[in-house]
């Protein structure tokens, strides 16, 4: 892919799973950059595949980029427990990092009423059980 190419687009339905083989990409949520990586093996599209939703973010090439494309991610995860475990660990690391960040923010701003919403966010992250549509 050429620099500037959109690999995944937020809101895209039936998106493939992508694995970064070479190059550098940025991840955008509502046109705000939330990540930038050139890590070989980085995975994109896993959230929409697992949640059975449209893409939750866009991925754009920043440099010439090569990706492996998995057209049917759910079938791939069913047939490859190792890949499913890899993605589960990746998501667990992200969730852990987010939880640590939110706890840090809460500790820094303890007693400030306008950040009481951090409690609500933490509670939602830890206990919310979203409904997943059957396939």
Residue pairs with C-beta under 8 A, 6 or more apart in sequence:
1 7
1 23
1 61
1 64
1 65
1 66
1 67
2 61
2 64
3 61
3 62
3 63
3 64
3 65
4 60
4 61
5 60
5 61
5 65
6 58
6 59
6 60
7 18
7 25
7 44
7 59
7 60
7 61
7 65
7 67
8 15
8 18
8 44
8 45
8 55
8 57
8 58
8 59
9 15
9 55
9 58
10 28
10 29
10 30
10 54
10 55
10 56
10 57
10 58
11 54
11 55
12 48
12 54
12 55
13 54
15 45
15 48
15 49
15 54
15 55
16 45
16 69
16 70
16 71
16 72
16 73
17 43
17 44
17 45
17 46
17 49
17 69
17 70
17 73
17 76
18 43
18 44
18 45
18 59
18 67
18 68
18 69
18 70
19 41
19 42
19 43
19 44
19 67
19 68
19 70
20 37
20 38
20 39
20 40
20 41
20 42
20 43
20 44
20 65
20 66
20 67
21 40
21 66
21 67
21 68
22 40
22 64
22 65
22 66
23 38
23 61
23 62
23 63
23 64
23 65
23 66
24 36
24 37
24 38
24 61
24 62
24 63
24 65
25 36
25 37
25 38
25 42
25 44
25 59
25 60
25 61
25 62
25 65
26 33
26 35
26 36
26 59
26 60
26 62
27 33
27 34
27 35
27 36
27 37
27 44
27 57
27 58
27 59
28 34
28 57
28 58
28 59
28 60
29 56
29 57
29 58
31 58
34 57
36 62
38 63
43 86
43 87
43 90
44 59
44 67
45 55
45 59
45 73
46 73
46 87
46 90
46 91
47 53
47 56
47 57
47 91
48 54
48 55
48 56
49 73
49 74
49 77
50 73
50 74
50 77
50 87
50 91
51 130
51 132
52 74
52 132
52 133
52 135
70 76
74 135
76 83
77 83
77 84
77 87
78 84
95 125
98 125
99 122
99 125
99 126
102 118
102 121
102 122
102 125
103 122
105 115
105 118
106 115
106 118
106 119
106 122
109 115
109 118
